[in-house]
Amino acid sequence: MRSSAIAVSGLRKAYGDKVVLDGIDFDVAAGSIFSLLGPNGAGKTTTVNVLTTLMKADAGTVRVAGHDVATATKQARAAIGVTGQFAAVDDLLSGRENLQLMTDLKRVRGGDKVVTQLLERFDLVESADKLSSTYSGGMRRKLDLAMTLVGNPEIIFLDEPTTGLDPRSRRTMWGIVRELVAEGTTIFLTTQYLEEADQLADQIAVLNGGRLVAQGTPEELKRQIPGTHIRFRFADLYELDAAARLLTGSVRDDEELTLRVASDGETRSLRVLLDQLDAHSLDAQEFSVQRPDLDDVFLALTDPTRTEHLSKEAIAQ
């Protein structure tokens, strides 16, 4: 079992009468990607600010890389790197100069070698001596992340790192993040792109109204939301009619010649349905398991008008 890179217990923060964080608890395993999701105003930024020592909590404990952020702030800061939604790149400097500035500020030995390695790693060699103001959005984000890596932080906080990037640049950033984790770095990710969390995160926590309303792997969260079904498509209306009579409670689409059957999506359940069709000489041209995606999970957990759709497991979280 991996050790905790971040351990949060009973974290509370309020601004006057407004409670922003109401006693949240979570652990982030070392060498993993943890994603914090939530609507605007849920408390994500406040959580990140406390974890990165930029803000003091009112109550609770936070340990980052084994250091209490309240009593060992300097040690905690030395273990982390932070890349914000807006790249902290100096437009008056070239890419190389931005990196050199970071090696100087962090007093990194062999700074020139580190700069060269980072430029190569992030495919910025050709543009290294151009002003960063001329960089595309994707290049600026790569440079910003490269600057964050100066000093080899154990834990990197990525606050909406791909906002505004085109799909190609976003996937390039995903590849870099996966490489960092493969090398043992821990990533704490906040993002507005649910697909990004689904693709990258080992664990996800959903924050709403200052409380964590769900935690788990992407697949565990999807299973908490009703709506999983098997979708069958038939060759003609005759077979669709026969299948609809056989599989009671199913929902048909005559135009698409499809039948939706509520299911848990597990192999055993699918086999039972296929055996029923086969026993009546009915042959579906194709079938697929359709599960709720993270968009469905997010809406069900954060939209009060949809709380009735939560499973007991989700409510218990």
C-alpha positions in Angstrom: 0.0 0.0 0.0 1.4 3.4 -1.0 2.0 6.0 1.7 0.1 9.3 1.8 1.6 12.2 0.0 -1.2 14.4 1.3 -3.3 13.7 4.4 -6.2 16.1 5.3 -8.3 15.7 8.4 -11.2 17.9 9.6 -10.2 20.8 7.4 -12.3 23.9 8.1 -12.2 27.4 6.8 -14.7 30.2 7.0 -14.8 33.9 5.9 -16.9 35.6 8.6 -20.2 33.8 8.7 -19.6 32.0 5.4 -18.3 28.4 5.9 -16.2 27.5 2.9 -14.8 24.2 4.0 -16.9 22.3 6.6 -14.6 19.6 8.0 -13.3 17.7 4.9 -11.1 14.6 5.1 -9.1 12.9 2.3 -5.8 11.2 1.6 -3.7 11.3 -1.6 -1.5 8.3 -2.2 2.1 9.0 -3.2 2.8 8.6 -6.9 -0.9 9.0 -7.8 -3.1 11.5 -9.5 -5.9 12.9 -7.2 -8.5 15.1 -8.8 -10.7 17.5 -6.8 -13.9 18.4 -8.6 -16.7 20.8 -7.7 -18.9 23.7 -9.0 -17.7 27.3 -8.8 -17.7 28.4 -5.1 -17.5 24.8 -3.8 -14.2 25.5 -2.0 -11.7 24.0 -4.4 -9.4 27.1 -4.6 -9.5 27.5 -0.8 -8.5 23.8 -0.4 -5.6 24.3 -2.8 -4.5 27.5 -1.0 -4.4 25.8 2.4 -2.6 22.7 1.0 0.0 24.9 -0.7 0.6 27.0 2.5 -0.9 30.2 1.0 -3.7 30.3 3.5 -4.1 29.1 7.1 -7.0 26.8 8.0 -9.3 27.5 10.9 -9.3 23.9 12.1 -8.1 20.5 11.2 -4.7 19.1 10.1 -3.0 19.0 6.8 0.2 17.1 6.1 2.0 17.5 2.8 5.0 15.2 2.1 4.8 14.3 5.8 5.1 17.9 7.0 2.4 19.7 8.9 1.7 22.8 6.8 0.9 24.9 9.9 4.0 24.0 12.0 6.5 23.0 9.2 5.6 25.4 6.5 9.0 25.8 5.0 9.6 22.0 4.7 6.1 21.6 3.1 6.8 24.4 0.6 10.1 22.8 -0.4 8.3 19.6 -1.4 5.7 21.1 -3.7 5.4 22.8 -7.0 2.3 24.8 -8.1 1.1 25.4 -11.7 -2.0 27.7 -11.7 -4.7 28.3 -14.2 -2.8 31.2 -15.6 0.8 30.5 -16.5 3.3 32.3 -14.3 5.6 33.0 -17.2 7.4 36.3 -17.6 6.6 37.6 -21.1 9.7 39.9 -21.1 12.0 36.8 -20.9 12.6 34.0 -23.3 11.7 30.4 -22.4 15.3 29.7 -21.5 15.6 32.8 -19.3 12.4 31.9 -17.5 13.8 28.6 -16.6 17.2 30.1 -15.6 15.4 32.5 -13.3 13.8 29.6 -11.5 17.0 27.7 -11.1 18.6 30.8 -9.7 15.7 31.4 -7.3 15.8 27.8 -6.1 19.6 27.7 -6.0 19.7 24.6 -8.1 23.1 23.1 -8.7 24.0 22.7 -12.4 21.3 25.1 -13.4 22.4 25.3 -17.0 22.2 21.5 -17.4 18.7 21.4 -15.7 17.5 24.1 -18.1 18.7 22.2 -21.1 17.1 19.0 -19.9 13.7 20.7 -19.3 13.7 22.4 -22.7 14.4 19.1 -24.3 11.8 17.2 -22.3 9.1 19.7 -23.1 10.0 20.1 -26.7 10.9 23.7 -26.4 14.4 23.7 -27.7 13.6 25.5 -31.0 11.8 28.3 -29.3 14.0 28.5 -26.2 15.5 31.8 -27.0 12.3 33.5 -28.3 10.3 35.8 -26.0 7.7 33.7 -24.2 5.1 36.4 -25.2 5.3 34.8 -28.7 4.5 31.3 -27.4 1.1 29.6 -28.1 -1.1 28.7 -25.2 0.1 25.1 -25.2 3.7 26.2 -25.3 3.2 28.6 -22.4 1.6 25.8 -20.3 4.4 23.5 -21.1 7.0 26.2 -20.1 5.0 26.9 -16.9 5.0 23.2 -15.9 8.7 23.0 -16.8 9.4 25.9 -14.4 7.4 24.1 -11.7 9.6 21.0 -12.1 12.8 23.0 -11.3 14.0 21.5 -8.0 12.2 18.2 -8.5 9.2 18.7 -6.2 7.6 15.5 -4.8 4.1 16.9 -5.2 2.7 19.1 -8.0 -0.5 21.0 -7.7 -2.1 21.6 -11.1 -4.9 24.1 -10.9 -6.9 23.8 -14.2 -3.7 23.3 -16.2 -5.4 22.8 -19.6 -8.0 25.6 -19.5 -8.2 27.2 -23.0 -6.0 24.7 -24.7 -7.0 23.0 -28.0 -7.6 19.2 -27.8 -4.1 18.4 -29.2 -2.3 20.5 -26.7 -4.5 19.2 -23.9 -3.6 15.6 -24.8 0.1 16.5 -24.9 -0.2 17.8 -21.3 -1.9 14.6 -20.3 1.0 12.7 -21.6 3.5 14.8 -19.6 1.4 14.4 -16.5 1.3 10.6 -16.9 5.1 10.6 -17.4 5.6 12.5 -14.1 3.5 10.1 -12.2 5.3 7.1 -13.7 8.5 8.7 -12.3 6.9 8.8 -8.8 5.6 12.4 -8.7 2.2 13.0 -7.0 -0.3 15.1 -8.8 -3.1 17.1 -7.2 -5.4 18.2 -10.0 -8.3 20.5 -10.2 -10.0 20.8 -13.5 -13.2 21.9 -15.2 -12.9 19.2 -17.8 -14.6 16.1 -16.4 -13.1 14.0 -19.3 -9.7 15.1 -18.0 -10.3 13.8 -14.5 -11.8 10.6 -16.0 -8.7 10.0 -18.2 -6.0 10.9 -15.6 -7.2 10.5 -12.0 -6.6 7.5 -9.8 -8.9 9.0 -7.2 -11.6 11.7 -7.4 -13.2 13.7 -4.7 -16.3 15.8 -5.4 -16.6 19.0 -3.3 -19.9 20.7 -3.0 -21.0 23.4 -0.5 -17.8 23.0 1.5 -18.3 19.2 2.0 -17.0 16.2 0.2 -20.0 14.5 -1.2 -18.2 11.6 -2.8 -14.8 10.0 -3.1 -13.5 7.0 -5.2 -12.1 5.9 -8.5 -13.8 7.2 -11.6 -15.4 3.8 -12.1 -16.6 3.6 -8.5 -18.2 7.0 -8.8 -20.0 6.1 -12.0 -21.4 2.9 -10.4 -23.0 5.0 -7.7 -25.3 6.7 -10.3 -28.3 4.8 -11.7 -28.7 4.6 -15.4 -26.5 1.7 -16.5 -28.2 -0.3 -19.3 -27.6 -2.7 -22.1 -28.3 -1.4 -25.6 -29.3 -4.0 -28.3 -29.7 -3.2 -31.9 -31.8 -5.5 -34.2 -32.0 -6.0 -37.9 -35.7 -5.2 -38.3 -38.9 -4.3 -36.5 -40.0 -7.9 -36.4 -37.0 -8.9 -34.2 -37.3 -5.7 -32.2 -41.0 -6.4 -31.4 -40.2 -10.0 -30.3 -37.3 -8.9 -28.1 -39.4 -6.1 -26.6 -42.1 -8.6 -25.6 -39.5 -10.9 -24.2 -37.5 -8.4 -22.2 -40.2 -6.7 -20.2 -39.5 -3.2 -18.9 -37.2 -2.4 -21.7 -37.3 0.8 -23.7 -37.5 0.7 -27.5 -36.5 3.1 -30.2 -38.2 2.0 -33.5 -36.3 4.5 -35.6 -32.9 3.2 -34.4 -34.2 -0.4 -34.0 -32.7 -0.5 -30.5 -33.8 -1.8 -27.1 -32.5 -0.4 -23.8 -32.6 -2.8 -20.9 -31.7 -1.7 -17.3 -28.8 -3.6 -15.9 -25.8 -3.4 -13.6 -23.7 -4.0 -16.7 -21.8 -6.9 -15.2 -20.8 -10.0 -17.4 -23.3 -12.3 -15.6 -26.2 -10.0 -16.2 -25.3 -9.6 -19.9 -25.0 -13.3 -20.4 -28.5 -13.9 -18.9 -30.0 -11.4 -21.4 -28.1 -13.0 -24.4 -29.2 -16.5 -23.3 -32.8 -15.3 -23.2 -32.6 -13.9 -26.8 -30.8 -17.0 -28.0 -33.4 -19.3 -26.5 -36.1 -17.5 -28.7 -33.8 -17.5 -31.8 -33.4 -13.7 -31.6 -30.0 -12.3 -32.7 -29.0 -8.8 -31.9 -26.8 -7.3 -34.6 -24.8 -5.4 -31.9 -24.9 -4.7 -28.2 -23.1 -2.4 -25.8 -23.0 -1.6 -22.1 -23.9 2.1 -21.5 -22.8 3.6 -18.2 -23.3 7.1 -16.7 -20.2 9.2 -17.3 -18.6 11.7 -15.0 -20.8 14.4 -16.3 -23.8 12.5 -14.9 -22.0 11.8 -11.7 -21.1 15.5 -11.3 -24.6 16.7 -11.9 -26.2 14.2 -9.6 -23.8 15.0 -6.8 -23.8 18.8 -7.1 -27.3 19.7 -8.4 -29.8 19.7 -5.5 -32.7 19.1 -7.9 -31.2 15.7 -8.8 -30.2 14.4 -5.4 -33.0 11.9 -5.6 -31.0 10.1 -8.2 -28.2 9.3 -5.9 -27.7 5.8 -4.7 -27.5 5.0 -1.0 -23.7 4.6 -1.4 -23.3 8.1 -2.8 -25.4 9.6 0.0 -23.4 7.8 2.6 -20.2 9.5 1.2 
